[in-house]
Amino acid sequence: MSEIGSCPQCQMENTYFDGMFNVCADCGYEWNENGDGQDQEVSDKCVDANGNELKDGDSVIVTQTLKVKGSTMVIKMGTKVKSIRLTENPEQVDCKIDGSSIVLKTCFLKK
């Protein structure tokens, strides 16, 4: 097994391979190592479960029934969510469902 080495961003050596990218556990930076040793950054595009790019104001559909943590609320599969808002995390979107502001993971949404 080969050594990954230090993080190109913060120079810490607490790094690991997650199966697709090299990841720094300290700063969260992810990178690929190709044959020439150049780094490629991970895309920060927000995409749904099918790989379609999401934008502010889009309408999406929930792909599976979800239980809301800290609440008795359940979001049923097929629920249409209007006017989503992107967050700093490309894997999450902010929205309102039944008057409650909720953050949903994009892997449970489709455009």
N, C-alpha and C positions, 0 to 999 in steps of 0.2 A: 504494500500500500504506500503510495507516495505522499509526501508532505505537501500541504497546501501552501504554507508560508504565511506571512503577515498580511494584514488587510491593506490594500492600496490607499484607502482613505484615511484611516486613523493609525496605521502602522502597528496595531496590537496583534498579538499572535493567537488570540482566542478565536480561531476560525474552524469551520467544518464544511463538509460537502453534503448538501441536502438531497442529492439525487439528480439535481438539475443545475444548481448554481453553487458556487463557493459563497459562504455566508459568514460575516463577522458577528459574533454574539455580542460584542460590546457596542458597536454603533449601528448594526442592522444592515450594513452595506452588502449588496449581492453583486457578484461578478462571475463572468465566464473566463476560462483560460483556454484560448485556442492555440493552435500550433505555433504561431509566431509570438506568443506571450503577451499579446495586446488584450486589454480588458474591454468588455462590452457592458454597458449599464443596462439594467432591467427597465423595460418600458413602464411609464407611469400612466398609461391609458386605462381608463375605467371601462371594463368590458363585462357583458352579461354572461350567462351560462353557455350561450351559443357562440361567444366570441365577437358579438356585435358591440361596437363602441357606444357607450352611454354618454349623454350630455345633459346639462341642467335643463329641467323642464320636460324631459321625456316622460312618456307613460310606459309602465312596465307591468308584467303579470308575474305573480308569485308561482313558482314551479312545484312547490310542495307545501304541505301544511306545516306551519311553524308555531311553536310555543314561545311566547314572549317571556324572557327571564324577568323575575320579580313581579309578575302580574299573572292574573288568571286568563288574560286575553290570548286568543288563538287566531292566527291569520290563516285562513283556509286556502288551499291550493286553488289557483284560478282567480284570486282577488286581483283586480286592476288597481294599480297605484298610479295616480296622476301627479305630475309636476315634481319629480324627484330633484334633489339637490346633491351635487357631488361633494365629497368631503376631502380632507387632505390625504386620507388613506384610499388608494384606488380600488380596494376590495370592499368598500362600504359606501352606501348612499343614505342620505337623510330624507325622510318623507313623513307624511301625515296619513294615518289610517284611523278612521272613526274618531277624529279629533285629537288623537294622541300622536306626538312626535316620536318617531321610531327610527333607529338606524338598522338597515338591513344589509346583509352580505350579498354582493353581486352574484355569487354562485347560485343563489336561489331565485334569481330574476331572469326574465327574458323579455326582449323588446317586442 
